[in-house]
Amino acid sequence: MHRTVLRLLAIAAVAAPLALGACRRSEEAPAPAPAPAPSAEVESPPSAQPPAPAPFRVTSVEVGNAIGADKRVTTPTATLSPNDTIYASVASDGAAQSVTLTARWTYEDGQVVQETQQTIAPSGPAASEFHIENPDGWPTGRYQVEILADGRSVGTREFEIR
């Protein structure tokens, strides 16, 4: 019996360190696998959309007796001569698929001298030109040009013929 106890003690002495080593290994978590390297094709954030253009608006109306190639009155004035061709330059900004501009020219008490229209498709700063002429000469007095965009008044300019 003494031999059996010695054998059991010998087996226990050999098995104990092995069992303790096994327990320690299970307590220590294995190191996590490294994260995969990022791919060469990194998704970029969606590009920002350009801001929508501002809506169409008339910024100024000028009157004069001469106009440049840029459709702008070369020398704005409020006093013209009876034999002048009278120009109105309409500066605008913004965008619209279609805008109908109307120039309504009136004399003294609102008598309509002439009304002309043009349709534009603006996409930013622009200038539009209107003009009237009278081969017999303009009567002296006070005049006005009113600019309408799609039937809505957007600017006026008064002038005088002397």
Backbone torsions as a table, in degrees:
resi	resn	phi	psi	omega
1	MET	NA	-35.8	178.2
2	HIS	-58.0	-37.5	178.0
3	ARG	-66.8	-38.3	-179.0
4	THR	-66.9	-40.3	-179.8
5	VAL	-67.7	-39.9	179.2
6	LEU	-64.6	-39.2	178.4
7	ARG	-65.0	-42.4	179.4
8	LEU	-63.8	-41.2	177.7
9	LEU	-64.9	-39.6	179.4
10	ALA	-65.5	-41.5	179.3
11	ILE	-66.4	-41.8	179.9
12	ALA	-64.9	-39.2	-179.7
13	ALA	-65.0	-36.8	178.9
14	VAL	-78.2	-39.2	-174.8
15	ALA	-75.7	-31.1	-175.8
16	ALA	-60.1	-51.5	179.8
17	PRO	-62.8	-34.2	178.9
18	LEU	-66.3	-40.7	-180.0
19	ALA	-66.8	-42.0	178.9
20	LEU	-63.8	-41.2	178.1
21	GLY	-62.2	-38.7	178.9
22	ALA	-67.3	-38.1	179.6
23	CYS	-66.7	-41.7	-179.5
24	ARG	-63.0	-41.1	-178.8
25	ARG	-63.0	-36.0	-178.8
26	SER	-75.4	-27.0	177.9
27	GLU	-72.4	-35.2	179.5
28	GLU	-82.8	120.3	179.6
29	ALA	-73.9	142.5	178.0
30	PRO	-65.7	151.3	179.4
31	ALA	-63.1	137.2	-179.6
32	PRO	-66.7	149.5	178.5
33	ALA	-65.9	142.0	-179.5
34	PRO	-64.2	147.0	179.3
35	ALA	-66.0	145.7	179.9
36	PRO	-64.5	143.9	179.1
37	ALA	-65.3	142.8	179.1
38	PRO	-62.8	144.6	-179.1
39	SER	-74.2	161.7	-179.4
40	ALA	-65.6	-28.6	-179.9
41	GLU	-94.5	91.9	178.4
42	VAL	-89.5	131.0	179.8
43	GLU	-70.1	125.4	178.1
44	SER	-90.1	153.4	179.2
45	PRO	-64.4	153.3	-179.8
46	PRO	-58.1	137.3	-178.1
47	SER	-67.6	146.5	-178.9
48	ALA	-69.7	136.4	178.0
49	GLN	-73.7	139.7	175.8
50	PRO	-64.4	147.8	-178.7
51	PRO	-63.1	147.8	178.6
52	ALA	-65.3	141.3	179.3
53	PRO	-63.3	151.8	178.7
54	ALA	-65.7	152.1	177.2
55	PRO	-67.0	155.8	-178.9
56	PHE	-59.7	139.8	173.4
57	ARG	-156.0	147.1	175.4
58	VAL	-84.9	130.1	-178.4
59	THR	-100.4	-26.9	176.7
60	SER	-164.6	158.4	174.5
61	VAL	-131.2	124.0	179.3
62	GLU	-122.5	146.1	179.2
63	VAL	-121.2	143.1	177.1
64	GLY	-169.3	-176.1	-178.4
65	ASN	-107.9	9.6	176.4
66	ALA	-151.7	150.9	-178.0
67	ILE	-136.7	145.3	179.8
68	GLY	-90.0	176.5	179.1
69	ALA	-62.5	-22.1	179.3
70	ASP	-84.5	8.1	179.1
71	LYS	67.0	24.0	177.5
72	ARG	-111.3	141.3	177.4
73	VAL	-61.1	130.1	-177.1
74	THR	-72.8	-38.4	177.6
75	THR	-137.0	95.8	179.0
76	PRO	-60.3	139.5	178.8
77	THR	-152.1	157.1	177.8
78	ALA	-108.0	1.3	179.8
79	THR	-128.8	124.8	-178.0
80	LEU	-127.8	166.2	179.9
81	SER	-96.8	156.8	-178.2
82	PRO	-57.7	-28.1	-177.6
83	ASN	-96.3	4.2	-179.5
84	ASP	-73.4	145.9	162.0
85	THR	-81.2	132.9	-175.7
86	ILE	-104.6	124.5	-177.6
87	TYR	-109.4	144.6	169.7
88	ALA	-124.5	126.0	176.4
89	SER	-106.7	127.0	-178.2
90	VAL	-111.0	109.4	177.3
91	ALA	-89.6	138.1	-179.6
92	SER	-140.2	167.0	177.2
93	ASP	-144.2	163.4	178.9
94	GLY	94.0	-175.4	-174.5
95	ALA	-132.7	150.9	174.7
96	ALA	-161.9	150.2	178.4
97	GLN	-66.7	-35.9	-179.1
98	SER	-161.7	132.7	175.7
99	VAL	-135.1	130.5	175.2
100	THR	-98.4	113.3	176.5
101	LEU	-92.3	138.4	177.6
102	THR	-126.2	134.6	172.4
103	ALA	-109.4	117.8	178.7
104	ARG	-110.2	109.4	-179.2
105	TRP	-93.2	126.6	-179.8
106	THR	-128.7	157.9	-178.3
107	TYR	-120.8	138.0	174.4
108	GLU	43.9	-98.3	-171.6
109	ASP	-88.1	17.1	178.2
110	GLY	103.8	4.2	177.5
111	GLN	-62.0	123.1	-178.4
112	VAL	-73.2	122.8	177.7
113	VAL	-85.2	-46.8	-179.0
114	GLN	-163.6	152.6	175.9
115	GLU	-138.3	123.8	179.7
116	THR	-128.9	154.7	-178.1
117	GLN	-130.6	155.8	169.1
118	GLN	-151.2	144.0	179.6
119	THR	-103.5	130.9	-179.1
120	ILE	-125.2	161.3	175.3
121	ALA	-128.5	75.2	-173.8
122	PRO	-71.3	149.0	176.6
123	SER	-135.6	25.5	-179.3
124	GLY	156.3	-161.0	179.7
125	PRO	-58.3	136.3	-178.7
126	ALA	-154.1	166.2	174.4
127	ALA	-133.9	138.8	177.1
128	SER	-122.4	149.1	-175.2
129	GLU	-123.1	136.7	172.7
130	PHE	-128.4	151.6	175.2
131	HIS	-153.2	157.4	174.4
132	ILE	-135.2	150.0	176.4
133	GLU	-144.2	153.6	-180.0
134	ASN	-136.6	106.1	-177.1
135	PRO	-60.1	-23.3	179.0
136	ASP	-88.5	-3.4	-178.6
137	GLY	91.2	147.9	-179.2
138	TRP	-84.0	137.5	172.3
139	PRO	-64.1	143.7	177.7
140	THR	-66.4	151.4	179.5
141	GLY	145.0	-172.5	-177.9
142	ARG	-96.7	136.0	-178.6
143	TYR	-128.1	167.9	176.2
144	GLN	-150.2	144.6	168.6
145	VAL	-116.6	129.2	177.0
146	GLU	-112.9	132.1	178.9
147	ILE	-104.5	130.1	177.5
148	LEU	-118.0	141.4	174.4
149	ALA	-116.2	115.4	-176.6
150	ASP	51.5	41.1	175.5
151	GLY	85.2	-2.4	-178.5
152	ARG	-107.7	128.6	-179.2
153	SER	-63.2	127.9	-177.8
154	VAL	-126.4	-0.6	178.2
155	GLY	173.2	149.2	175.8
156	THR	-138.0	158.0	174.6
157	ARG	-144.8	127.0	177.3
158	GLU	-95.9	148.6	176.2
159	PHE	-152.2	168.0	-177.1
160	GLU	-130.2	143.3	174.0
161	ILE	-103.1	125.0	177.8
162	ARG	-124.5	NA	NA
